[in-house]
Amino acid sequence: MNQIRSAPDPTSVVTLNKLGRTTTRLNEINQRFVDASRDAKRPVLDIGCAMGVAALAALETGATVHANDVDDEHLRLVRENAPAASRDRLVTIPGRFPGDLHYQAAAFDVIHASNLLNFLTGQDIENGFAAIARWLAPGGLFLSISGSPYAGNVRGFIPAYEAAVAAGADWPGECEDLPSYSNDPTVSELPRFLHLLDPAVLARSARRAGLTVEQAAFFNRRGTPDYIRLDGRENVILVARKPA
């Protein structure tokens, strides 16, 4: 097994493909995904699952879990860490969301995306929400948590983001050159492009796709690492449902 470099905060590790860090413990949205999976009649989907902390927990509920990630090595780790008795209910799907994933309509009861949407352009988010709306069964649930501009390691981008909001930009959080706004050491663990999101943008995209937004809010998640902690708005959660 490849060595995984630990982050300064023991609740997260750096992803193997340097797309930020992944939690080693379930946060509140991860836990809601797991809880919803327990009652799912159809399979559930974890998009951008990384090393599988949420996907493997959902598998333990008895659900059939489709675990997607762009990195094949992450998916290998997910398969290796799945209990042998549960592997027949685990489907690992490589590919970049949304373009590489193809599912039939109404395939899933629950879809989860943790710290995935930050790596998508605005157009990819629009396309992604349209795909999620197709893949969810009527009454199905979509849950996501994303990074916002109000995080300690990217705080230098806040003035540019707020100016873009004031100017009415469609995607005010699209940051094309992250290192030019921050010299925090954790920025080296991220790509140059990062999409720092807010509740209004995500709620708008979900509604355009035909989903009913149940919750869209800035959020201070349990176990927020010190390098991210700022003012309680470090993350954004979105809970949306496909109308029954």
N, C-alpha and C positions, 0 to 999 in steps of 0.2 A: 504494500500500500504506500502511495506517495506520502511524503511528509507534508503536513499542513501547518503553515506558519501561524502561530498564535498571535492575536492582537494584544495590545496592552490591556484591554479589558477582557477578562476571561469568558465573558458571555458572548463573544463573537470571534470568528476566525476570518482570515482573508480568503476570498474565493480563489480557486486555482487559476482562473482566467482573468484575474485582476479586475473584476467588475464589482469592486467594493468588498464589503464584509457580509457575512451571513451569521445570523444568530445561532447560538447553540442551545437556546432555551426558547420555549414557546412564548411569544408575546400575546397580547390580548386578541389580536385579529387571527393569528395562527390558531389560538385556542378555539375561537368561534368556528373556524374552518373544521377543526377536529370534531367539535361538538355537533356541527351540522352533518358531518360525514356519518356520524353514528346512526342517523335516521334516514340516510339516503337509500333510495330504492334503485337508482341508477348509479353508474360510476361517478367519481369525483375527479377533478383535474387540478393539479398544482402546477402552475406555469412559472418557469424560472425557479425550480425547486432547490437549486444549489446542492448541498450535501444531504438534503432531504429531511431536515428536522420536522417540518410540518407534514410532509408526505408520509413519513414512516409512522408518525403519531396517528394520522388518519387511517393508515393501514391496520393499526392495532384495534380500531373500532369494529373491524369486520368489513369495512367498505372495500370495493374495488377501486384502486387508486391509479390514475394515469399521472406519472411524474415526468414533467418536461424540463429540459435544460439545454442551453446552447453548447454546453461542455460535456463531451462524452465521458470524461474522467469523473465528473461529478455523478453522472448516472451510474457509473460502475460502482462508486462508493455507496450509492443508494441501494443498489442490488445486493452488494456484499453485506450491508448492515441490516437488511430486511430479514426477519426470522424465516427460517427455511419453510416452516409450515404456512407462511403467508405469501410466499413469492408467486403463487399462482394467481393472486389478486393484485399483483403489482405489474404495471405496464410502463416501461420507460420509453420516452419519446424524445429523441434528439431533434434539435432544430431551433431556429430563431422565431419567436413570436412577433408579429402574427403571420408572416408570409409563409413560413415553413410548416405550419400546422394545418391539418385538414381533417375535420370531423363532420359527421352527419348532423343534421339539425336535431335538437332536443336530445343530445347524447349524454348530458350531465345534469345532475341535480345541484351540484355545488362546484364553483370554480374559484380558485384562490390565487392571488398574485402578491407576493411579499417582496418589496424593494425591487420590483421589475420595471414598473412604468417609467422610472427615472432614466432608463437607458433608451427610451423611445422618443422619436420626434413627435411633434404634434400630429402630423398626418398618420403616423403609425399608431398613435393612441386612438385616433378616430377609427381607423381600420380594425384595430384590436377590439374596441368595444362593439363594433358591428359584428365581428366574429363571435365574441362572447355571447351576445344576444341571440345569435343563431344556435350556438351550441347548447345553451341552457334549455332545459325542459320548462314548460310553463310552470310558474311558481318557483323556479330555480333561483339560487342565490349566488351573487358575486361578491367577494370580499377582497379588499386590497389595503395595503399599507405602503406608503411611499415617503421619501424624504422631501422636506420643504426647504425653501430658502432660509428659514429661520433656524439654522443649525450652526453650532459653534465653528465647525471646520470650514464652512462655506459662507460665513457671515459677510465677507467682503463683497459678495454678489447682491446683497440685499438692496443697496441703493439703485442698482441697475434694474433689478426686478420691480421695485416699487415705481420707478419711473416708467417702465413698460406697462405696468398696470394702469397708471394714471393716463398714459397715452392711448389706452384701449387696445393694446396688443392682444391678439388671439392666444398667443402662447408666451406669456411674459417670463416664464421660468426657463426658457430654452437658453442654456449657457453654452456657447460654442467653444470657449477657451477657458476652462476652469482654472488652470494654473495661473492665469493672469489675474485672477481674483483672490487667490488664496495660496499661501506658502505652507499651510499646515502639512505635516508629514503624511497624513492619511490621504491627501490628494493624489499622491503617487500610486495609490491603490485603486484609482478611478480612471476612467477614460477621459479624454480631453472634453468631449461633449457630455453634458449632464442636463437632464430636464428636471428642474426643481419645481415641484407641483404645489397647487393650492386647492382648497375645496371647491371653489367656483369653477375652475377649469375642469376638474374631474366630474363634477356633477353635470356640467353642461354636456360633456362628451357622452356620459352615460344616458342622459335623457335623449340626446340626438339618436342614440342607438335603439331607443324604445324601452329602456329599462326604467323602473321606478326607483328613485333614490330614497333610501330609508335613512341614511346617515352620511353626511359629508362634513368633515370637521378637522381642524388642526388638533393635534393629539400629542400628549406626552406619554409615550409608551413605557410600560414597566421595564426597568433595567436599561434605560437610556444611557449609553456610555458617556463618560465624562467629556470625550472629545467632541461629542455632538451637542451636549446639553447647552441650552441658551436661555429660553424664556417660556418654555412649555408648549411651543408651537413647532417643535422639531420634526414632527411627522404629520402626515395627512392620512386619515382613514376614509374609505368609501365602502358603503354597504348598499348594494342595489339588487333589485329583484326583477325577474322577467314576469310580466303580468300573467296571471293564471288564465 
